[in-house]
Structure formats: structure tokens, C-alpha cells
Amino acid sequence: MHARAEEFVTMAKSKNASQHNQSRKAHRNGIKKPKTNKYPNLRGVNPKFLRNQRYAKHGTEKAVREARQGKREVA
């Protein structure tokens, strides 16, 4: 015997979502902040800024090196 198509028609479900228990589930393992790196990725940063940053780092490194040399001479 073949079942008729009308027998399989069901009513549409009215409830699509519920917030019940979601907060408890989320807090069971704790809601954690995303991990951040010490130095964030510079991909997509303005190339002009990156170039200047590179020169600035070099100048800072040079100044620190000279300051250390000065301290050694005094001590």
C-alpha cells in the first residue's frame, strides 16, 4: 500500500529559537576574551606608515646603543 502525500503534511513549527539555558551553557567553561598577540599582525597596514616605522625603530635602536655606550664610559 502506498501512503498518500496528505498524511505526511505536518504543521509548520512556530518556535525557531530560544535563549533558555544559553547563558548557563556559555558560562560553564567561562566566557573568555580572544587571545591577543604581543605584536599584532601588520598585514593590511598602510605601507607608508610601515616604512616610517621601520626607520623610527632603527633610529631608536641607534639612540639606545649610544646611551649605553655613554653609561659605560662614565662608569
N, CA, C and O atoms as a MOPAC input file, in Angstrom:
PM7 MOZYME 1SCF
protein

 N      0.82800 1    -1.19500 1     0.00000 1
 C      0.00000 1     0.00000 1     0.00000 1
 C      0.86600 1     1.24900 1     0.00000 1
 O      1.86100 1     1.33500 1     0.72000 1
 N      0.47900 1     2.19100 1    -0.80000 1
 C      1.21200 1     3.44600 1    -0.85700 1
 C      0.52100 1     4.46900 1     0.02100 1
 O     -0.70200 1     4.60800 1     0.02500 1
 N      1.37000 1     5.19500 1     0.77900 1
 C      0.81300 1     6.24400 1     1.63200 1
 C      0.53200 1     7.46800 1     0.77200 1
 O      1.28900 1     7.79100 1    -0.14300 1
 N     -0.53500 1     8.12100 1     1.07500 1
 C     -0.87400 1     9.31400 1     0.32000 1
 C     -0.06900 1    10.50000 1     0.84200 1
 O      0.31100 1    10.51800 1     2.01300 1
 N      0.19400 1    11.47800 1    -0.00100 1
 C      1.03400 1    12.62200 1     0.35500 1
 C      0.42200 1    13.44400 1     1.48700 1
 O      1.14300 1    14.05100 1     2.27900 1
 N     -0.92200 1    13.46300 1     1.56000 1
 C     -1.57300 1    14.28500 1     2.57800 1
 C     -1.25700 1    13.80100 1     3.98800 1
 O     -1.29000 1    14.60300 1     4.92200 1
 N     -0.95700 1    12.54300 1     4.17100 1
 C     -0.70700 1    12.01100 1     5.50600 1
 C      0.61400 1    12.51700 1     6.08200 1
 O      0.77800 1    12.54100 1     7.30100 1
 N      1.56200 1    12.92300 1     5.22600 1
 C      2.87000 1    13.34500 1     5.70800 1
 C      2.97300 1    14.85300 1     5.91400 1
 O      4.00700 1    15.33800 1     6.37300 1
 N      1.93700 1    15.59000 1     5.58800 1
 C      1.97100 1    17.03700 1     5.75700 1
 C      1.83000 1    17.34800 1     7.23900 1
 O      0.88200 1    16.91100 1     7.89100 1
 N      2.78900 1    18.11100 1     7.76400 1
 C      2.72900 1    18.49500 1     9.17800 1
 C      2.61500 1    20.00600 1     9.26500 1
 O      2.88600 1    20.72900 1     8.30600 1
 N      2.21300 1    20.45500 1    10.42100 1
 C      2.08700 1    21.89100 1    10.63500 1
 C      3.47400 1    22.51900 1    10.73300 1
 O      4.43400 1    21.87600 1    11.15900 1
 N      3.56000 1    23.77900 1    10.33400 1
 C      4.83200 1    24.49500 1    10.43200 1
 C      5.17800 1    24.71300 1    11.89500 1
 O      4.30500 1    24.96800 1    12.72500 1
 N      6.46200 1    24.60800 1    12.19800 1
 C      6.89200 1    24.82800 1    13.57700 1
 C      6.91200 1    26.32800 1    13.84000 1
 O      7.38500 1    27.11200 1    13.01800 1
 N      6.39400 1    26.70700 1    14.99400 1
 C      6.31300 1    28.13300 1    15.29100 1
 C      7.52300 1    28.61200 1    16.08200 1
 O      7.83900 1    29.80200 1    16.05600 1
 N      8.21100 1    27.70600 1    16.78900 1
 C      9.31900 1    28.11900 1    17.65300 1
 C     10.64400 1    27.82800 1    16.94800 1
 O     10.99300 1    26.66600 1    16.74300 1
 N     11.36900 1    28.85700 1    16.58300 1
 C     12.63100 1    28.67500 1    15.87800 1
 C     13.84600 1    28.83400 1    16.78000 1
 O     14.88900 1    28.24300 1    16.50300 1
 N     13.74200 1    29.61500 1    17.85200 1
 C     14.90200 1    29.85400 1    18.70400 1
 C     14.45700 1    30.16100 1    20.12200 1
 O     13.34700 1    30.63900 1    20.35500 1
 N     15.34600 1    29.87600 1    21.06300 1
 C     15.06800 1    30.18700 1    22.45700 1
 C     16.37700 1    30.52300 1    23.14300 1
 O     17.40700 1    29.91900 1    22.84300 1
 N     16.35100 1    31.46600 1    24.05000 1
 C     17.55100 1    31.83800 1    24.80100 1
 C     17.66700 1    31.03400 1    26.09400 1
 O     18.62600 1    31.20500 1    26.84700 1
 N     16.71400 1    30.17700 1    26.35100 1
 C     16.73000 1    29.38800 1    27.58000 1
 C     17.99500 1    28.54400 1    27.66300 1
 O     18.33700 1    27.84200 1    26.71100 1
 N     18.68500 1    28.60500 1    28.78300 1
 C     19.85900 1    27.78700 1    29.10100 1
 C     21.12200 1    28.20700 1    28.35400 1
 O     22.18800 1    27.64600 1    28.60800 1
 N     21.03800 1    29.16600 1    27.44900 1
 C     22.21600 1    29.52500 1    26.65800 1
 C     23.28200 1    30.19200 1    27.51800 1
 O     24.47200 1    29.92000 1    27.35400 1
 N     22.86300 1    31.06200 1    28.43100 1
 C     23.82200 1    31.75400 1    29.29100 1
 C     24.52700 1    30.76600 1    30.20400 1
 O     25.73600 1    30.86700 1    30.41200 1
 N     23.79000 1    29.82000 1    30.74700 1
 C     24.38900 1    28.81300 1    31.62800 1
 C     25.41800 1    27.97900 1    30.86300 1
 O     26.51000 1    27.71100 1    31.36400 1
 N     25.05800 1    27.57400 1    29.65100 1
 C     25.97700 1    26.77700 1    28.83600 1
 C     27.25200 1    27.56800 1    28.53800 1
 O     28.35500 1    27.02200 1    28.57300 1
 N     27.08900 1    28.85500 1    28.24700 1
 C     28.23800 1    29.68300 1    27.89900 1
 C     29.17000 1    29.87700 1    29.08900 1
 O     30.38800 1    29.92900 1    28.92200 1
 N     28.60300 1    29.98500 1    30.29200 1
 C     29.41500 1    30.26800 1    31.47000 1
 C     30.00100 1    29.01900 1    32.11600 1
 O     30.84100 1    29.13100 1    33.00900 1
 N     29.58000 1    27.83600 1    31.68800 1
 C     30.13000 1    26.61700 1    32.30000 1
 C     31.64400 1    26.55400 1    32.14800 1
 O     32.35100 1    26.21100 1    33.09500 1
 N     32.14200 1    26.88500 1    30.96200 1
 C     33.58600 1    26.90400 1    30.73900 1
 C     34.14600 1    28.31800 1    30.81500 1
 O     35.33200 1    28.53300 1    30.56700 1
 N     33.31400 1    29.26000 1    31.15200 1
 C     33.75800 1    30.64400 1    31.25800 1
 C     33.77800 1    31.31200 1    29.90100 1
 O     34.17900 1    30.71000 1    28.90500 1
 N     33.34500 1    32.55500 1    29.86700 1
 C     33.40400 1    33.31600 1    28.62700 1
 C     34.77500 1    33.96900 1    28.59500 1
 O     35.07800 1    34.81900 1    29.43100 1
 N     35.60400 1    33.58000 1    27.64000 1
 C     36.98900 1    34.04800 1    27.58700 1
 C     37.14100 1    35.12000 1    26.51900 1
 O     36.46300 1    35.10500 1    25.49100 1
 N     38.04600 1    36.04800 1    26.79000 1
 C     38.37600 1    37.05200 1    25.78500 1
 C     39.25400 1    36.39600 1    24.72900 1
 O     39.99500 1    35.46500 1    25.04300 1
 N     39.18900 1    36.85400 1    23.50100 1
 C     40.06500 1    36.27300 1    22.48200 1
 C     41.52100 1    36.56000 1    22.82700 1
 O     41.85000 1    37.63300 1    23.33300 1
 N     42.39500 1    35.58200 1    22.54700 1
 C     43.81100 1    35.75700 1    22.85200 1
 C     44.39400 1    36.81400 1    21.92100 1
 O     44.11500 1    36.83400 1    20.72200 1
 N     45.20100 1    37.68400 1    22.49600 1
 C     45.84700 1    38.71600 1    21.69600 1
 C     47.34500 1    38.46600 1    21.70200 1
 O     47.90800 1    38.01600 1    22.70000 1
 N     47.97600 1    38.76000 1    20.59000 1
 C     49.41500 1    38.59500 1    20.48400 1
 C     50.12000 1    39.85400 1    20.96500 1
 O     49.55300 1    40.94700 1    20.95300 1
 N     51.37700 1    39.67600 1    21.39300 1
 C     52.15600 1    40.82200 1    21.85700 1
 C     52.32400 1    41.83400 1    20.72800 1
 O     52.17600 1    43.03800 1    20.93400 1
 N     52.62900 1    41.34200 1    19.55300 1
 C     52.77800 1    42.20700 1    18.39000 1
 C     51.70300 1    41.82000 1    17.37800 1
 O     51.80700 1    40.76600 1    16.74900 1
 N     50.67500 1    42.65000 1    17.20700 1
 C     49.61100 1    42.29800 1    16.26700 1
 C     50.12700 1    42.26100 1    14.83300 1
 O     51.10800 1    42.92100 1    14.49000 1
 N     49.45900 1    41.49400 1    14.02400 1
 C     49.82800 1    41.34000 1    12.62200 1
 C     49.68100 1    42.68400 1    11.90600 1
 O     48.66500 1    43.36300 1    12.05300 1
 N     50.69300 1    43.05800 1    11.13800 1
 C     50.66900 1    44.34900 1    10.44400 1
 C     50.20200 1    44.22000 1     8.99900 1
 O     50.35400 1    45.15000 1     8.20600 1
 N     49.64100 1    43.07900 1     8.66400 1
 C     49.12400 1    42.87800 1     7.31200 1
 C     47.95200 1    43.83700 1     7.07500 1
 O     47.04300 1    43.94200 1     7.89800 1
 N     47.99100 1    44.51500 1     5.96500 1
 C     46.90900 1    45.43900 1     5.63400 1
 C     47.13100 1    46.84400 1     6.17300 1
 O     46.27600 1    47.71200 1     5.99700 1
 N     48.28300 1    47.08800 1     6.83600 1
 C     48.56000 1    48.41900 1     7.36800 1
 C     49.18200 1    49.26500 1     6.25600 1
 O     49.85900 1    48.74700 1     5.36800 1
 N     48.94600 1    50.54700 1     6.32100 1
 C     49.43300 1    51.49900 1     5.32800 1
 C     50.94000 1    51.33200 1     5.10900 1
 O     51.70700 1    51.45400 1     6.06500 1
 N     51.38500 1    51.05600 1     3.87300 1
 C     52.80800 1    50.83200 1     3.61700 1
 C     53.69100 1    52.03600 1     3.95600 1
 O     54.83800 1    51.87300 1     4.37200 1
 N     53.15300 1    53.23500 1     3.77600 1
 C     53.91600 1    54.44500 1     4.09900 1
 C     54.20100 1    54.48200 1     5.60200 1
 O     55.30700 1    54.82000 1     6.02400 1
 N     53.21600 1    54.14000 1     6.38400 1
 C     53.38000 1    54.09500 1     7.84300 1
 C     54.39900 1    53.03000 1     8.23900 1
 O     55.24700 1    53.27200 1     9.09900 1
 N     54.32100 1    51.84900 1     7.61700 1
 C     55.24600 1    50.76000 1     7.95000 1
 C     56.68900 1    51.14700 1     7.63500 1
 O     57.59800 1    50.85200 1     8.41000 1
 N     56.89600 1    51.80600 1     6.50000 1
 C     58.23600 1    52.21700 1     6.11200 1
 C     58.79300 1    53.19800 1     7.13900 1
 O     59.93600 1    53.06500 1     7.57700 1
 N     57.98300 1    54.18200 1     7.52000 1
 C     58.42400 1    55.16900 1     8.50300 1
 C     58.67800 1    54.49600 1     9.85100 1
 O     59.62200 1    54.85100 1    10.55700 1
 N     57.84300 1    53.53400 1    10.20300 1
 C     58.01900 1    52.82300 1    11.47300 1
 C     59.35900 1    52.08800 1    11.49400 1
 O     60.04000 1    52.04800 1    12.51900 1
 N     59.72500 1    51.51400 1    10.36400 1
 C     60.99300 1    50.79200 1    10.27100 1
 C     62.16800 1    51.74700 1    10.51500 1
 O     63.09700 1    51.41700 1    11.25200 1
 N     62.12300 1    52.92900 1     9.89200 1
 C     63.19300 1    53.91300 1    10.09200 1
 C     63.20500 1    54.40900 1    11.53900 1
 O     64.27300 1    54.61300 1    12.11700 1
 N     62.03300 1    54.60100 1    12.11900 1
 C     61.94300 1    55.08100 1    13.50200 1
 C     62.53700 1    54.05700 1    14.46500 1
 O     63.24100 1    54.42300 1    15.40600 1
 N     62.25400 1    52.77500 1    14.23200 1
 C     62.82100 1    51.72100 1    15.08300 1
 C     64.33800 1    51.73000 1    14.99900 1
 O     65.02800 1    51.57400 1    16.00600 1
 N     64.85400 1    51.91500 1    13.78100 1
 C     66.30100 1    51.92900 1    13.58000 1
 C     66.92000 1    53.09600 1    14.35100 1
 O     67.95500 1    52.93400 1    14.99800 1
 N     66.28600 1    54.27600 1    14.28300 1
 C     66.80000 1    55.45000 1    14.99500 1
 C     66.76800 1    55.25100 1    16.49900 1
 O     67.70400 1    55.63600 1    17.19900 1
 N     65.69600 1    54.65200 1    17.00000 1
 C     65.56600 1    54.39700 1    18.43200 1
 C     66.64900 1    53.43500 1    18.89300 1
 O     67.27400 1    53.63500 1    19.93400 1
 N     66.85900 1    52.40000 1    18.11300 1
 C     67.87700 1    51.39800 1    18.44700 1
 C     69.25800 1    52.05300 1    18.50000 1
 O     70.06600 1    51.75400 1    19.38000 1
 N     69.51500 1    52.94200 1    17.55300 1
 C     70.79500 1    53.64200 1    17.49300 1
 C     70.97700 1    54.53100 1    18.73000 1
 O     72.05700 1    54.56000 1    19.32100 1
 N     69.92000 1    55.25500 1    19.12000 1
 C     69.98100 1    56.14000 1    20.28300 1
 C     70.21400 1    55.34000 1    21.56400 1
 O     70.99100 1    55.75600 1    22.42300 1
 N     69.55000 1    54.20500 1    21.69300 1
 C     69.71800 1    53.35400 1    22.87500 1
 C     71.15000 1    52.84000 1    22.93800 1
 O     71.76300 1    52.82400 1    24.00600 1
 N     71.67800 1    52.42100 1    21.79900 1
 C     73.04900 1    51.90300 1    21.74000 1
 C     74.04400 1    52.98600 1    22.17300 1
 O     74.97100 1    52.71300 1    22.93700 1
 N     73.84700 1    54.21800 1    21.68000 1
 C     74.74100 1    55.31900 1    22.04800 1
 C     74.62300 1    55.65700 1    23.52600 1
 O     75.62600 1    55.96900 1    24.16900 1
 N     73.40200 1    55.59900 1    24.08100 1
 C     73.20400 1    55.88300 1    25.50400 1
 C     73.92000 1    54.84000 1    26.36100 1
 O     74.51600 1    55.18100 1    27.38200 1
 N     73.86500 1    53.59600 1    25.95800 1
 C     74.55800 1    52.53700 1    26.69900 1
 C     76.07000 1    52.74300 1    26.64700 1
 O     76.76900 1    52.54800 1    27.64200 1
 N     76.56200 1    53.13700 1    25.48100 1
 C     77.99700 1    53.40400 1    25.34800 1
 C     78.40500 1    54.54200 1    26.28100 1
 O     79.46000 1    54.48400 1    26.91300 1
 N     77.57100 1    55.57400 1    26.36600 1
 C     77.84300 1    56.70700 1    27.25300 1
 C     77.90600 1    56.28300 1    28.71100 1
 O     78.76700 1    56.75300 1    29.45400 1
 N     77.00000 1    55.39400 1    29.13400 1
 C     76.98500 1    54.91300 1    30.51600 1
 C     78.24100 1    54.10800 1    30.81400 1
 O     78.79400 1    54.19900 1    31.91000 1
 N     78.68800 1    53.32600 1    29.84900 1
 C     79.88500 1    52.50000 1    30.05500 1
 C     81.12100 1    53.37600 1    30.23500 1
 O     81.99800 1    53.07300 1    31.04400 1
 N     81.18000 1    54.46300 1    29.47300 1
 C     82.34100 1    55.34600 1    29.56300 1
 C     82.37900 1    56.07100 1    30.89900 1
 O     83.45700 1    56.29400 1    31.45000 1
 N     81.20000 1    56.44600 1    31.43300 1
 C     81.12000 1    57.15200 1    32.71500 1
 C     81.47100 1    56.20700 1    33.85600 1
 O     82.19400 1    56.58900 1    34.77600 1
 N     80.97000 1    54.98500 1    33.80700 1
 C     81.17600 1    54.03700 1    34.90800 1
 C     82.56900 1    53.46200 1    34.96700 1
 O     82.86600 1    52.65400 1    35.84700 1

